[in-house]
């Protein structure tokens, strides 16, 4: 499994990276400290979350390599993900999307910075 961040998305996300930062692609299922909602109406929802390396990430036990750096996920959430993931930025609507080769997984990928 790999994740590619588009050039447009990189220009926005890369400046947010700093030392001692971990990135999570969080499946919003109500499990763990960064998932507050759980499934509503059986919808699949993911967020990209910035945390410090001192914050807990026990539930995020699988590392995915990306051109933004390693991104951690809950291993069981991979059943909703493909093997060739992409994060893109739609400049017309100013939205991030998460997709794989076959479909859009999240058409409005939320970005959360919990480091402060």
LUMBASE-637216 format. One record per residue: residue number from 1; x negated, y, z negated of N, C-alpha, C, O, CB in turn. Coordinates in nm, 3 decimals, always signed. Glycine has a CB too. Layout:
BEGIN
SITE   num       nxx       nyy       nzz      caxx      cayy      cazz       cxx       cyy       czz       oxx       oyy       ozz      cbxx      cbyy      cbzz
SITE   NUM         X         Y         Z         X         Y         Z         X         Y         Z         X         Y         Z         X         Y         Z
...
//
This chain:
BEGIN
SITE   num       nxx       nyy       nzz      caxx      cayy      cazz       cxx       cyy       czz       oxx       oyy       ozz      cbxx      cbyy      cbzz
SITE     1    -0.085    -0.117    +0.000    +0.000    +0.000    +0.000    -0.090    +0.123    +0.000    -0.188    +0.131    -0.074    +0.097    +0.000    -0.123
SITE     2    -0.053    +0.220    +0.084    -0.126    +0.347    +0.088    -0.027    +0.461    +0.103    +0.087    +0.441    +0.144    -0.230    +0.348    +0.204
SITE     3    -0.073    +0.580    +0.068    +0.011    +0.699    +0.077    -0.070    +0.807    +0.147    -0.183    +0.836    +0.107    +0.059    +0.745    -0.064
SITE     4    -0.012    +0.868    +0.249    -0.077    +0.976    +0.322    +0.002    +1.104    +0.299    +0.124    +1.107    +0.318    -0.088    +0.943    +0.473
SITE     5    -0.068    +1.208    +0.260    -0.007    +1.339    +0.240    -0.038    +1.422    +0.363    -0.153    +1.435    +0.403    -0.060    +1.409    +0.110
SITE     6    +0.067    +1.479    +0.425    +0.048    +1.556    +0.547    -0.037    +1.680    +0.521    -0.051    +1.724    +0.406    +0.184    +1.596    +0.607
SITE     7    -0.092    +1.736    +0.627    -0.175    +1.856    +0.617    -0.098    +1.970    +0.551    -0.153    +2.041    +0.467    -0.224    +1.899    +0.757
SITE     8    +0.028    +1.989    +0.589    +0.109    +2.097    +0.533    +0.132    +2.076    +0.382    +0.125    +2.170    +0.304    +0.245    +2.106    +0.606
SITE     9    +0.160    +1.952    +0.344    +0.181    +1.922    +0.202    +0.050    +1.935    +0.124    +0.051    +1.982    +0.010    +0.239    +1.781    +0.186
SITE    10    -0.060    +1.894    +0.184    -0.191    +1.907    +0.117    -0.224    +2.051    +0.084    -0.279    +2.079    -0.022    -0.300    +1.848    +0.204
SITE    11    -0.191    +2.144    +0.174    -0.225    +2.285    +0.150    -0.151    +2.340    +0.028    -0.196    +2.437    -0.034    -0.192    +2.369    +0.274
SITE    12    -0.038    +2.280    -0.005    +0.039    +2.324    -0.122    -0.002    +2.248    -0.248    -0.017    +2.307    -0.355    +0.189    +2.307    -0.097
SITE    13    -0.020    +2.117    -0.235    -0.046    +2.033    -0.352    -0.191    +2.034    -0.398    -0.217    +2.034    -0.518    -0.005    +1.892    -0.323
SITE    14    -0.285    +2.035    -0.305    -0.426    +2.026    -0.342    -0.472    +2.139    -0.435    -0.548    +2.112    -0.529    -0.511    +2.025    -0.216
SITE    15    -0.430    +2.264    -0.413    -0.472    +2.370    -0.505    -0.420    +2.351    -0.648    -0.474    +2.410    -0.742    -0.426    +2.503    -0.453
SITE    16    -0.317    +2.270    -0.666    -0.262    +2.245    -0.799    -0.347    +2.144    -0.877    -0.336    +2.134    -0.999    -0.119    +2.194    -0.788
SITE    17    -0.431    +2.069    -0.806    -0.516    +1.971    -0.874    -0.627    +2.042    -0.949    -0.681    +2.143    -0.903    -0.576    +1.871    -0.773
SITE    18    -0.661    +1.989    -1.063    -0.775    +2.038    -1.138    -0.830    +1.919    -1.218    -0.771    +1.811    -1.219    -0.736    +2.158    -1.233
SITE    19    -0.942    +1.941    -1.283    -1.003    +1.833    -1.361    -0.904    +1.778    -1.463    -0.819    +1.849    -1.515    -1.130    +1.884    -1.433
SITE    20    -0.919    +1.650    -1.488    -0.841    +1.581    -1.591    -0.691    +1.576    -1.559    -0.607    +1.582    -1.649    -0.861    +1.648    -1.725
SITE    21    -0.659    +1.563    -1.430    -0.520    +1.554    -1.386    -0.492    +1.416    -1.331    -0.573    +1.361    -1.255    -0.488    +1.662    -1.281
SITE    22    -0.378    +1.359    -1.368    -0.328    +1.236    -1.307    -0.199    +1.270    -1.233    -0.121    +1.355    -1.276    -0.304    +1.125    -1.415
SITE    23    -0.178    +1.201    -1.121    -0.057    +1.218    -1.042    +0.029    +1.093    -1.054    -0.021    +0.981    -1.044    -0.090    +1.247    -0.894
SITE    24    +0.158    +1.114    -1.076    +0.253    +1.003    -1.086    +0.358    +1.019    -0.978    +0.411    +1.128    -0.956    +0.319    +0.998    -1.227
SITE    25    +0.389    +0.910    -0.910    +0.507    +0.905    -0.824    +0.609    +0.831    -0.907    +0.612    +0.708    -0.909    +0.478    +0.834    -0.682
SITE    26    +0.693    +0.907    -0.974    +0.779    +0.851    -1.078    +0.916    +0.814    -1.024    +0.987    +0.897    -0.968    +0.793    +0.950    -1.191
SITE    27    +0.949    +0.688    -1.042    +1.084    +0.638    -1.013    +1.172    +0.683    -1.129    +1.147    +0.647    -1.243    +1.086    +0.481    -0.995
SITE    28    +1.275    +0.760    -1.100    +1.357    +0.821    -1.204    +1.466    +0.724    -1.249    +1.582    +0.732    -1.208    +1.420    +0.952    -1.153
SITE    29    +1.423    +0.630    -1.334    +1.514    +0.525    -1.380    +1.542    +0.532    -1.530    +1.605    +0.442    -1.586    +1.457    +0.389    -1.346
SITE    30    +1.495    +0.638    -1.595    +1.518    +0.653    -1.738    +1.416    +0.581    -1.825    +1.429    +0.582    -1.947    +1.653    +0.603    -1.771
SITE    31    +1.315    +0.518    -1.764    +1.212    +0.445    -1.839    +1.087    +0.532    -1.848    +1.038    +0.581    -1.746    +1.179    +0.308    -1.772
SITE    32    +1.037    +0.550    -1.969    +0.914    +0.625    -1.990    +0.939    +0.771    -2.021    +1.051    +0.820    -2.008    +0.826    +0.613    -1.869
SITE    33    +0.833    +0.840    -2.062    +0.847    +0.977    -2.110    +0.874    +1.081    -2.001    +0.912    +1.194    -2.033    +0.724    +1.016    -2.182
SITE    34    +0.858    +1.046    -1.874    +0.872    +1.145    -1.767    +0.996    +1.121    -1.682    +1.017    +1.191    -1.583    +0.750    +1.142    -1.679
SITE    35    +1.077    +1.026    -1.719    +1.199    +0.994    -1.645    +1.317    +1.017    -1.737    +1.339    +0.942    -1.832    +1.197    +0.846    -1.592
SITE    36    +1.391    +1.121    -1.710    +1.494    +1.163    -1.805    +1.636    +1.128    -1.765    +1.726    +1.138    -1.847    +1.484    +1.309    -1.824
SITE    37    +1.658    +1.088    -1.641    +1.794    +1.073    -1.594    +1.841    +0.930    -1.581    +1.953    +0.897    -1.623    +1.808    +1.140    -1.464
SITE    38    +1.761    +0.845    -1.525    +1.807    +0.711    -1.493    +1.889    +0.715    -1.365    +1.912    +0.821    -1.306    +1.889    +0.652    -1.608
SITE    39    +1.932    +0.600    -1.325    +2.007    +0.591    -1.200    +2.147    +0.647    -1.217    +2.220    +0.609    -1.310    +2.013    +0.446    -1.151
SITE    40    +2.183    +0.734    -1.129    +2.318    +0.787    -1.125    +2.380    +0.743    -0.994    +2.326    +0.769    -0.887    +2.320    +0.944    -1.140
SITE    41    +2.491    +0.676    -1.003    +2.561    +0.627    -0.884    +2.470    +0.540    -0.798    +2.482    +0.537    -0.676    +2.614    +0.745    -0.800
SITE    42    +2.380    +0.468    -0.864    +2.288    +0.375    -0.797    +2.202    +0.441    -0.690    +2.169    +0.378    -0.589    +2.366    +0.262    -0.735
SITE    43    +2.167    +0.567    -0.711    +2.079    +0.636    -0.617    +1.934    +0.611    -0.655    +1.901    +0.596    -0.773    +2.110    +0.787    -0.614
SITE    44    +1.849    +0.607    -0.555    +1.706    +0.592    -0.577    +1.646    +0.731    -0.576    +1.666    +0.807    -0.480    +1.640    +0.498    -0.469
SITE    45    +1.573    +0.766    -0.681    +1.515    +0.900    -0.689    +1.370    +0.890    -0.737    +1.340    +0.818    -0.831    +1.597    +0.990    -0.784
SITE    46    +1.282    +0.965    -0.669    +1.141    +0.973    -0.706    +1.102    +1.118    -0.723    +1.161    +1.207    -0.662    +1.052    +0.904    -0.599
SITE    47    +1.000    +1.142    -0.810    +0.941    +1.273    -0.831    +0.789    +1.257    -0.828    +0.737    +1.151    -0.864    +0.989    +1.337    -0.966
SITE    48    +0.719    +1.360    -0.786    +0.574    +1.365    -0.797    +0.543    +1.452    -0.918    +0.580    +1.569    -0.924    +0.507    +1.422    -0.666
SITE    49    +0.473    +1.393    -1.016    +0.450    +1.460    -1.144    +0.300    +1.475    -1.169    +0.223    +1.380    -1.154    +0.517    +1.382    -1.260
SITE    50    +0.260    +1.596    -1.208    +0.123    +1.625    -1.249    +0.119    +1.616    -1.401    +0.197    +1.683    -1.469    +0.075    +1.766    -1.198
SITE    51    +0.028    +1.534    -1.456    +0.007    +1.525    -1.600    -0.144    +1.532    -1.627    -0.225    +1.517    -1.536    +0.068    +1.393    -1.659
SITE    52    -0.180    +1.555    -1.753    -0.323    +1.552    -1.789    -0.363    +1.408    -1.814    -0.279    +1.320    -1.834    -0.352    +1.642    -1.915
SITE    53    -0.493    +1.384    -1.814    -0.541    +1.249    -1.841    -0.527    +1.212    -1.988    -0.558    +1.098    -2.025    -0.685    +1.236    -1.799
SITE    54    -0.482    +1.304    -2.073    -0.458    +1.276    -2.214    -0.311    +1.239    -2.241    -0.278    +1.197    -2.352    -0.497    +1.396    -2.298
SITE    55    -0.226    +1.255    -2.142    -0.083    +1.226    -2.159    -0.057    +1.078    -2.132    -0.128    +1.018    -2.051    +0.003    +1.315    -2.066
SITE    56    +0.043    +1.019    -2.198    +0.068    +0.875    -2.181    +0.114    +0.841    -2.039    +0.190    +0.915    -1.977    +0.173    +0.828    -2.281
SITE    57    +0.066    +0.728    -1.992    +0.110    +0.678    -1.861    +0.115    +0.525    -1.860    +0.086    +0.461    -1.759    +0.018    +0.730    -1.750
SITE    58    +0.151    +0.468    -1.975    +0.155    +0.322    -1.990    +0.247    +0.255    -1.889    +0.218    +0.145    -1.843    +0.199    +0.287    -2.129
SITE    59    +0.358    +0.319    -1.855    +0.454    +0.259    -1.761    +0.405    +0.262    -1.618    +0.457    +0.190    -1.533    +0.588    +0.330    -1.770
SITE    60    +0.306    +0.343    -1.588    +0.256    +0.362    -1.452    +0.132    +0.275    -1.433    +0.018    +0.322    -1.445    +0.223    +0.513    -1.423
SITE    61    +0.156    +0.149    -1.403    +0.051    +0.048    -1.407    -0.001    +0.006    -1.270    -0.074    -0.093    -1.260    +0.102    -0.071    -1.478
SITE    62    +0.035    +0.078    -1.165    -0.015    +0.045    -1.031    -0.068    +0.171    -0.966    +0.000    +0.274    -0.962    +0.096    -0.020    -0.943
SITE    63    -0.191    +0.164    -0.914    -0.255    +0.279    -0.849    -0.240    +0.266    -0.698    -0.269    +0.161    -0.641    -0.404    +0.290    -0.889
SITE    64    -0.195    +0.374    -0.635    -0.187    +0.381    -0.489    -0.291    +0.483    -0.444    -0.296    +0.595    -0.495    -0.042    +0.422    -0.440
SITE    65    -0.373    +0.445    -0.349    -0.472    +0.537    -0.296    -0.406    +0.633    -0.197    -0.318    +0.594    -0.120    -0.588    +0.460    -0.227
SITE    66    -0.450    +0.760    -0.201    -0.397    +0.860    -0.109    -0.508    +0.959    -0.076    -0.612    +0.962    -0.141    -0.274    +0.933    -0.169
SITE    67    -0.484    +1.041    +0.027    -0.581    +1.144    +0.061    -0.573    +1.265    -0.035    -0.647    +1.361    -0.019    -0.559    +1.191    +0.205
SITE    68    -0.484    +1.260    -0.133    -0.476    +1.359    -0.239    -0.546    +1.307    -0.365    -0.568    +1.383    -0.459    -0.330    +1.394    -0.270
SITE    69    -0.581    +1.180    -0.366    -0.639    +1.114    -0.482    -0.548    +1.001    -0.526    -0.444    +0.979    -0.465    -0.662    +1.214    -0.598
SITE    70    -0.587    +0.928    -0.631    -0.502    +0.817    -0.676    -0.369    +0.868    -0.731    -0.363    +0.971    -0.799    -0.575    +0.736    -0.784
SITE    71    -0.263    +0.795    -0.699    -0.129    +0.826    -0.746    -0.076    +0.699    -0.813    -0.083    +0.591    -0.755    -0.035    +0.874    -0.629
SITE    72    -0.022    +0.714    -0.933    +0.021    +0.598    -1.011    +0.173    +0.584    -1.007    +0.247    +0.683    -1.008    -0.027    +0.611    -1.156
SITE    73    +0.218    +0.458    -1.001    +0.361    +0.427    -0.998    +0.391    +0.315    -1.098    +0.301    +0.244    -1.142    +0.407    +0.386    -0.854
SITE    74    +0.517    +0.302    -1.132    +0.563    +0.185    -1.207    +0.565    +0.070    -1.108    +0.629    +0.079    -1.003    +0.707    +0.208    -1.274
SITE    75    +0.496    -0.038    -1.139    +0.479    -0.147    -1.043    +0.612    -0.197    -0.988    +0.622    -0.225    -0.869    +0.404    -0.261    -1.108
SITE    76    +0.712    -0.208    -1.072    +0.840    -0.261    -1.024    +0.912    -0.165    -0.929    +1.003    -0.207    -0.856    +0.930    -0.292    -1.142
SITE    77    +0.873    -0.038    -0.928    +0.938    +0.056    -0.838    +0.896    +0.037    -0.692    +0.957    +0.094    -0.602    +0.907    +0.198    -0.880
SITE    78    +0.792    -0.043    -0.670    +0.745    -0.065    -0.533    +0.848    -0.140    -0.448    +0.836    -0.143    -0.326    +0.614    -0.140    -0.534
SITE    79    +0.948    -0.202    -0.511    +1.052    -0.268    -0.431    +1.130    -0.166    -0.348    +1.197    -0.204    -0.252    +1.148    -0.347    -0.522
SITE    80    +1.124    -0.038    -0.384    +1.192    +0.067    -0.309    +1.098    +0.141    -0.215    +1.141    +0.231    -0.142    +1.256    +0.166    -0.405
SITE    81    +0.972    +0.104    -0.215    +0.871    +0.173    -0.135    +0.818    +0.081    -0.026    +0.816    -0.041    -0.042    +0.756    +0.221    -0.223
SITE    82    +0.777    +0.139    +0.085    +0.713    +0.062    +0.191    +0.563    +0.054    +0.167    +0.514    +0.091    +0.061    +0.742    +0.125    +0.328
SITE    83    +0.491    +0.006    +0.267    +0.346    -0.010    +0.253    +0.268    +0.107    +0.313    +0.149    +0.122    +0.287    +0.301    -0.138    +0.318
SITE    84    +0.334    +0.188    +0.392    +0.268    +0.301    +0.458    +0.344    +0.429    +0.425    +0.414    +0.485    +0.510    +0.261    +0.278    +0.613
SITE    85    +0.330    +0.475    +0.302    +0.406    +0.589    +0.252    +0.350    +0.722    +0.302    +0.231    +0.734    +0.332    +0.407    +0.588    +0.100
SITE    86    +0.439    +0.821    +0.310    +0.399    +0.955    +0.353    +0.471    +1.059    +0.268    +0.590    +1.045    +0.239    +0.430    +0.977    +0.504
SITE    87    +0.398    +1.161    +0.227    +0.459    +1.280    +0.168    +0.436    +1.392    +0.269    +0.323    +1.421    +0.308    +0.398    +1.316    +0.025
SITE    88    +0.546    +1.453    +0.310    +0.539    +1.561    +0.409    +0.610    +1.683    +0.353    +0.692    +1.674    +0.263    +0.601    +1.517    +0.544
SITE    89    +0.576    +1.799    +0.410    +0.642    +1.923    +0.371    +0.717    +1.977    +0.490    +0.659    +2.001    +0.596    +0.540    +2.027    +0.319
SITE    90    +0.848    +1.995    +0.474    +0.932    +2.050    +0.579    +0.927    +2.202    +0.566    +0.985    +2.259    +0.474    +1.080    +1.996    +0.569
SITE    91    +0.859    +2.267    +0.660    +0.840    +2.412    +0.652    +0.969    +2.488    +0.677    +0.983    +2.601    +0.630    +0.735    +2.455    +0.752
SITE    92    +1.063    +2.430    +0.748    +1.191    +2.498    +0.773    +1.274    +2.509    +0.647    +1.337    +2.612    +0.622    +1.270    +2.425    +0.881
SITE    93    +1.276    +2.403    +0.567    +1.360    +2.399    +0.448    +1.280    +2.411    +0.317    +1.338    +2.414    +0.209    +1.439    +2.271    +0.446
SITE    94    +1.147    +2.416    +0.328    +1.058    +2.425    +0.211    +1.084    +2.310    +0.113    +1.098    +2.330    -0.007    +1.077    +2.560    +0.139
SITE    95    +1.091    +2.189    +0.169    +1.115    +2.068    +0.090    +1.006    +1.966    +0.118    +0.956    +1.956    +0.230    +1.254    +2.008    +0.122
SITE    96    +0.970    +1.890    +0.015    +0.883    +1.775    +0.030    +0.970    +1.653    +0.056    +1.079    +1.641    +0.000    +0.791    +1.756    -0.095
SITE    97    +0.921    +1.563    +0.139    +0.991    +1.436    +0.162    +0.895    +1.321    +0.137    +0.774    +1.334    +0.157    +1.049    +1.429    +0.306
SITE    98    +0.951    +1.209    +0.093    +0.878    +1.085    +0.076    +0.939    +0.985    +0.172    +1.060    +0.962    +0.170    +0.883    +1.034    -0.073
SITE    99    +0.856    +0.925    +0.255    +0.907    +0.829    +0.353    +0.808    +0.716    +0.372    +0.695    +0.722    +0.325    +0.936    +0.897    +0.488
SITE   100    +0.854    +0.613    +0.442    +0.764    +0.509    +0.490    +0.787    +0.498    +0.640    +0.854    +0.583    +0.698    +0.788    +0.370    +0.416
SITE   101    +0.733    +0.396    +0.703    +0.746    +0.385    +0.848    +0.891    +0.368    +0.894    +0.924    +0.404    +1.007    +0.665    +0.269    +0.897
SITE   102    +0.977    +0.316    +0.807    +1.112    +0.285    +0.851    +1.220    +0.380    +0.809    +1.326    +0.383    +0.871    +1.147    +0.156    +0.804
SITE   103    +1.195    +0.461    +0.703    +1.305    +0.543    +0.653    +1.255    +0.653    +0.560    +1.142    +0.650    +0.513    +1.406    +0.456    +0.580
SITE   104    +1.343    +0.749    +0.536    +1.317    +0.850    +0.434    +1.363    +0.792    +0.301    +1.477    +0.750    +0.287    +1.390    +0.987    +0.467
SITE   105    +1.273    +0.791    +0.205    +1.304    +0.738    +0.072    +1.360    +0.848    -0.017    +1.456    +0.826    -0.091    +1.177    +0.676    +0.008
SITE   106    +1.300    +0.966    -0.011    +1.345    +1.081    -0.090    +1.339    +1.204    +0.000    +1.231    +1.246    +0.041    +1.256    +1.101    -0.220
SITE   107    +1.455    +1.262    +0.030    +1.457    +1.376    +0.122    +1.433    +1.510    +0.053    +1.420    +1.612    +0.120    +1.590    +1.381    +0.193
SITE   108    +1.425    +1.510    -0.080    +1.391    +1.630    -0.156    +1.305    +1.588    -0.275    +1.351    +1.588    -0.389    +1.520    +1.706    -0.202
SITE   109    +1.182    +1.553    -0.246    +1.089    +1.508    -0.349    +1.054    +1.624    -0.441    +0.989    +1.720    -0.400    +0.961    +1.448    -0.285
SITE   110    +1.097    +1.614    -0.566    +1.070    +1.718    -0.664    +0.925    +1.710    -0.711    +0.871    +1.600    -0.728    +1.167    +1.707    -0.784
SITE   111    +0.863    +1.825    -0.733    +0.726    +1.833    -0.784    +0.735    +1.892    -0.924    +0.790    +2.001    -0.942    +0.633    +1.921    -0.689
SITE   112    +0.683    +1.821    -1.023    +0.685    +1.869    -1.161    +0.543    +1.876    -1.215    +0.465    +1.783    -1.198    +0.773    +1.779    -1.249
SITE   113    +0.512    +1.986    -1.279    +0.382    +2.002    -1.344    +0.405    +2.005    -1.494    +0.454    +2.104    -1.548    +0.310    +2.132    -1.295
SITE   114    +0.369    +1.896    -1.561    +0.392    +1.883    -1.705    +0.264    +1.906    -1.785    +0.259    +1.872    -1.904    +0.448    +1.747    -1.737
SITE   115    +0.163    +1.963    -1.723    +0.034    +1.982    -1.791    +0.036    +2.096    -1.890    -0.052    +2.102    -1.976    -0.073    +2.007    -1.690
SITE   116    +0.131    +2.185    -1.883    +0.131    +2.301    -1.975    +0.229    +2.282    -2.087    +0.242    +2.370    -2.173    +0.163    +2.429    -1.900
//
